[in-house]
Each structure stands twice: as structure tokens, then as C-alpha cells.
Amino acid sequence: MGILSRFRDIMASRMNDLLDKAKDPEKTMDDFMRSLNSDLGEVRAETASVLVEERRARKEWDACRAEIAKLQRYAEKSLEAGNERDARKFLEAKAPLTEKEARLQASYDAASSAAVKMKQLQDKLMSDIGELEAPRADLKVRMAAAKVQQRLNSMDKAHSSMEEQVNSAYYEAMALAELRAERKDSLDAPQAPNENSMSAKTEDEPAARKETRDEKD
């Protein structure tokens, strides 16, 4: 009767107390439901043997009491018939049965108490299972919705991060293109005349014209 050793714990167990401390309510409730069903299976398996023991103890107790009652009647009838010796024999045979009857009653009381507790356990477990079915289903729906929302949030975050990366790469490419365009325009623009070279050219023109005239002469 191993299950009876946990009678108080099972009778005092409360799902709400576990959920208040749970980091993962869905797993905690699933574990609790598995525990309840396991205990219920154990209770049902042991209940049969407990009831057999109760019936056996009751049968032995009833048989002993019946034997005591019979010896008591024989003793009384012997006294009524004036046969004290037989009456004494019947009473002497009754004495040890009286002690045995006390032991058998104690055994029956224990077996009967065990049977009552098994019934209480079965009722409690079935009640807990029935009461938890709806909240468990509701919790699973809400947890599934929460997980879906978490995935959507993660996808949105990833999309935002990707969009930021694309925008950053685009703006960087545009800035580089503008920089290259400015550099190309700078290289293609006509160079302004150098003042020193223009001055030297002006000074050289009369000498050039003079050399031309001398050649003609």
C-alpha cells in the first residue's frame, strides 16, 4: 500500500501552489497532470487488494464473534440445565477467542480505514483531474498564442534589422557615388592659366617678333 504513505501529500496537493512558483506553467501543469494520472492508476490497482483484505478481515472477525456467541449460548444453556461443568468448559473455550476477537477487530478496522482512504484518494484525484482539464486546455491555447506572437516579434525585429542594414548600405553607396562624381568633375574642369607662365609668354613675344624681322632682313 505504497500510495497510502503519500495520503496526506496527495490530499493537500494544490495545483495553484505549484503554478505560483513555476517558471514554465505549461510544463508544470503537464507534469502535475501526469503525476495525478499515475497516482490514480496506482490507487485503482491497490484498491482491489485493499478491498480484498478488508473483506477477509471482516470475515474472520465475524466468524470469531459468531463462535464466541455460540459458546456463550452453550454455557448459558448448560447453566440452565444445571450442568455447571459443561458451562465452565464453554466459558474456558470462549476466553482465548475473546482476545483473538480484539485482534481481528483491530485488523478489520485498519483494513476498513485503508479502504476509506483509497476511496478518498480516488475521489480527490479524479476531481483534480476533472478540474484541471479546462484550465490546462486554456493555458495551452494561451501559451501557443504567446509563442506565435514571440516568433512574429522576432521576425519583425529581424526584418527591422535587415531593413536598417539595407538602408545603411544604400546610403553608404550613394555617398560614395557622390564623392566619386565630385572627384571626376574636379579632374575634367579646365585649368586656370598660371600667372607666371602668362607673364613669361608676354615678355617673350617682342623678342620673337624681333627675331622674325632679322631673319627677313
PyMOL commands that set and color helices and strands:
alter all, ss='L'
color gray80, all
select helices_A, chain A and resi 2-12+15-21+25-80+84-188+195-216
alter helices_A, ss='H'
color red, helices_A
deselect
rebuild
show_as cartoon
